[in-house]
């Protein structure tokens, strides 16, 4: 998997900066460095750092946001964070950082957990023609799609048989059913390709049976590199 690289998006009056999935040691180190820079740190699951008129919020799921560009403040902290060891956790807990899976008869409901690819930021990203799905999120989603026994419902920028048109901002998309192979092949991360698919804004994907083994999950999480600082152990 590609190494961590700084990515940021300006949406409305907020700047968003993508980060690795941070463990407790990393968030503690970040809080300490921000305090040294004169920030006051609030204690909650989402770190709130305040200094003068600037407020930076950092979520351990791997994203921070502010009304002004946080890269100049957070960027210099990243080399120390990236050099820290991963925290060992149970595979089940690590999986829940990315997805939950519920089987009902012949169907499976996947709830995919992402940093920004859901809700209001999902719509804003689609209207801008951008994508904030990170390499680790992409790896997990494509693994699950590839293991489905049936078609996968995604939003695409290309039509196919039976697709419903959906206009977001000034851009045209389609609510499409894709084969498991095509869903895994077209799911976008980073730069736009000729044919791109995107997760639904809810993060919910209802498809056929999804059979994924413990060994397969362990292998995909071992490959998340600097995008996730947890390891199954």
C-alpha positions in Angstrom: 0.0 0.0 0.0 1.2 3.5 -0.8 2.7 5.4 2.1 0.7 8.0 4.0 0.5 11.4 2.1 -1.1 14.6 3.3 -4.5 15.2 1.7 -6.8 18.1 2.5 -10.2 19.4 1.2 -11.9 22.7 1.6 -15.6 22.3 2.0 -17.8 25.3 2.7 -16.2 27.2 5.6 -14.1 24.2 6.8 -10.8 22.6 6.0 -10.5 18.9 6.4 -7.2 17.1 6.7 -7.0 13.3 6.3 -4.8 11.5 8.9 -3.9 7.9 9.8 -6.2 6.0 12.2 -4.5 7.2 15.4 -4.0 5.1 18.5 -3.9 6.4 22.1 -0.2 7.0 22.2 -0.3 9.0 19.0 -3.2 11.2 20.1 -1.4 11.8 23.4 1.8 12.8 21.6 -0.2 15.1 19.4 -1.9 16.8 22.4 1.4 17.3 24.1 3.0 18.9 21.0 -0.1 21.2 20.5 0.1 22.3 24.1 3.8 23.2 23.6 2.6 25.4 20.7 0.2 27.2 23.0 -3.0 25.4 22.3 -5.5 24.5 25.1 -6.6 20.9 24.8 -10.1 19.8 25.6 -10.7 16.2 26.9 -13.1 14.2 24.7 -13.0 11.5 22.1 -12.5 14.2 19.5 -9.6 16.3 20.5 -10.3 20.0 20.6 -7.3 22.3 20.4 -7.9 26.0 20.8 -5.5 28.9 20.4 -6.8 32.4 19.9 -9.4 32.4 17.2 -8.3 29.0 15.8 -10.0 25.7 16.8 -8.7 22.4 15.5 -10.6 19.2 16.0 -8.8 15.9 15.6 -10.7 12.6 15.5 -8.8 9.4 16.1 -10.7 7.8 13.2 -8.3 9.7 11.0 -9.4 13.2 10.2 -9.1 16.7 11.6 -10.9 19.9 10.6 -10.9 23.6 11.3 -12.3 26.9 9.9 -8.8 27.7 8.7 -6.2 25.5 7.1 -4.8 23.2 9.8 -2.0 21.7 7.7 0.6 24.3 8.9 -0.1 23.2 12.5 -0.7 19.5 12.1 1.6 18.7 9.2 4.9 19.2 11.2 3.6 16.8 13.9 3.2 13.9 11.4 6.8 12.6 11.2 6.8 11.9 14.9 3.4 10.2 14.7 4.3 8.1 11.7 7.5 6.9 13.5 5.5 5.5 16.5 4.7 1.8 16.8 1.3 0.3 16.1 -1.0 -0.6 19.0 -2.1 -4.3 19.1 -5.8 -4.9 19.3 -8.3 -7.7 18.7 -9.1 -8.4 15.1 -12.8 -7.9 15.8 -12.1 -4.4 17.2 -9.9 -3.5 14.4 -12.5 -4.6 11.9 -15.1 -2.4 13.5 -13.0 0.6 12.7 -13.8 -0.1 9.1 -17.0 -2.1 8.8 -19.7 -4.1 10.4 -21.4 -7.0 8.7 -24.9 -8.4 9.3 -26.1 -11.5 7.5 -29.8 -12.2 7.0 -30.5 -15.4 5.0 -29.0 -14.9 1.5 -28.2 -11.2 1.9 -25.5 -9.3 3.8 -25.7 -5.7 5.0 -22.3 -4.0 5.1 -21.9 -0.8 7.0 -18.6 0.8 5.8 -17.0 3.3 8.2 -15.0 6.1 6.5 -13.3 9.3 7.5 -15.3 11.5 5.1 -17.1 9.4 2.5 -20.5 9.7 4.1 -23.2 12.2 5.0 -22.8 15.9 4.1 -19.1 15.6 3.2 -20.0 12.8 0.8 -22.4 15.1 -1.1 -19.9 18.0 -1.1 -17.1 15.7 -2.4 -19.3 14.4 -5.2 -20.4 17.9 -6.3 -16.7 18.9 -6.4 -15.6 15.8 -8.3 -13.3 14.8 -5.5 -12.9 11.6 -3.5 -11.7 11.2 0.1 -11.7 7.4 0.3 -8.3 6.5 1.7 -6.1 3.6 0.6 -6.8 1.6 3.8 -10.6 2.1 3.5 -10.4 1.2 -0.2 -8.5 -2.0 0.6 -11.1 -3.2 3.1 -14.1 -2.2 0.9 -12.8 -3.8 -2.3 -11.9 -7.0 -0.3 -15.5 -7.2 0.9 -17.0 -6.4 -2.5 -14.8 -9.0 -4.2 -16.2 -11.7 -1.8 -19.8 -11.0 -2.5 -22.0 -13.6 -4.2 -24.2 -11.0 -5.9 -24.1 -7.5 -7.4 -23.1 -4.5 -5.3 -25.1 -1.2 -5.3 -22.8 1.8 -5.7 -22.9 5.3 -7.1 -21.0 5.6 -10.4 -20.0 8.3 -12.9 -20.8 5.9 -15.8 -24.2 4.4 -16.7 -25.0 0.8 -17.0 -28.1 -1.3 -17.5 -30.9 -0.3 -15.2 -29.0 2.6 -13.5 -30.9 5.6 -12.1 -29.6 9.1 -12.8 -28.7 11.2 -9.9 -27.5 14.8 -10.1 -25.3 16.1 -7.3 -24.4 19.8 -7.6 -23.8 20.1 -11.4 -22.4 16.6 -11.8 -24.3 13.6 -13.1 -24.0 10.3 -11.3 -25.9 7.0 -11.4 -27.2 4.6 -8.8 -25.9 1.4 -10.3 -25.7 -2.3 -9.6 -22.2 -3.6 -10.3 -20.8 -7.1 -10.4 -18.5 -7.9 -7.4 -15.5 -7.8 -9.8 -16.5 -4.4 -11.3 -17.3 -2.9 -8.0 -13.8 -3.8 -6.7 -12.1 -2.6 -9.9 -13.8 0.8 -10.2 -14.1 1.9 -6.5 -12.2 5.3 -6.5 -9.5 6.4 -4.2 -7.4 9.5 -5.0 -7.2 10.5 -8.6 -10.2 10.1 -11.0 -10.1 7.3 -13.5 -12.1 6.8 -16.6 -14.8 4.8 -14.7 -15.3 5.5 -11.0 -17.6 4.1 -8.4 -18.3 5.5 -5.0 -19.8 4.2 -1.7 -23.4 5.3 -1.0 -23.7 8.4 1.2 -25.1 6.2 4.0 -22.1 3.8 3.9 -24.7 1.0 3.8 -24.3 -1.7 1.1 -26.8 -4.5 0.8 -25.5 -7.4 -1.3 -25.4 -11.2 -1.4 -23.5 -13.5 0.9 -20.1 -12.2 1.8 -17.6 -14.9 2.8 -14.4 -13.5 4.3 -12.0 -15.5 6.4 -10.1 -14.4 9.4 -6.8 -15.0 7.6 -7.9 -12.8 4.7 -8.8 -10.0 7.1 -5.5 -10.3 8.9 -3.7 -10.0 5.6 -5.5 -6.9 4.5 -5.0 -5.2 7.8 -1.3 -6.1 7.7 -1.1 -4.1 4.5 -2.6 -0.8 5.7 0.9 0.6 6.4 1.0 4.2 7.7 -2.7 4.7 7.2 -3.6 2.7 10.3 -1.7 2.5 13.6 -3.5 -0.6 15.0 -2.4 -4.1 14.4 -4.4 -7.3 15.1 -2.6 -9.4 17.6 
